[in-house]
C-alpha cells in the first residue's frame, strides 16, 4: 500500500506543475499552473515529504503514521476544491459586474492539473484508512555472548560465540531441557 501512496504523491507533485486554469480572449491565452497559488505550493512540498515517507515505509514494510496520508490527501482535496470554487466565483463576479460585450470574449477552462491533483489527493486520503499491515516485522535477537552474574555484577565470561546449529542439535538431543539449560552450560564452563 505504501508504494501506491508514494506513486499517488508523485502524481500530485507532477499535477501541481500542470496547467490548472486557462484564460482565453480573442488575442491572448494565459495558463496558470498550480504553483501560482500559495496553498498549492504548500501542497507540492507536503507531497514531496509524503512520497519520501511512503517509500521509506515501503522499504521498512511498515504502515506507521497513516494519519500523514489522511492529512495530506484531505489538504490536497481541499486545495483543489478551494481553487475551483474561487476561480468560479471570480469569473462569476466579472460576468455580473462588467457589461456583457467585453466578457463574451473572456473564456476560462480548468486544466488537467487541477482535476488530477484533486483525484490523486482524494485517493491518497482514502489510502490513509488502510491499517492492514500495521506492524513492522519483529526483530529477532540471537544471543551471541554468555555472561556470568556474581554478586549482582555482570562480568563477561569471554565472548563465546554461540552457534545456532549446535543449539538446534542440542535441543533435539535433549527434548526435556530448555534453552536456559543450554546456555547454563556456558556459565558453568562446560
Secondary structure, 3 states (H helix, E strand, C coil): CHHHHHHHHHHHHHHHHCEEEEEECCCCEEEEEHHHCHHHHHHHHHHHHHHHHHHHHHHHCCCCCCHHHHHHHHHHHHHHHHHHHHHHHHHHHHHHHCCHHHHHCCEEEECHHHHHHHHHHHHHHHHCCCCCCCCCCCCCCCCCCCEEEECCEEEECCCCCCCHHHHHHHHHHCCCCCHHHHHHHHHHCC
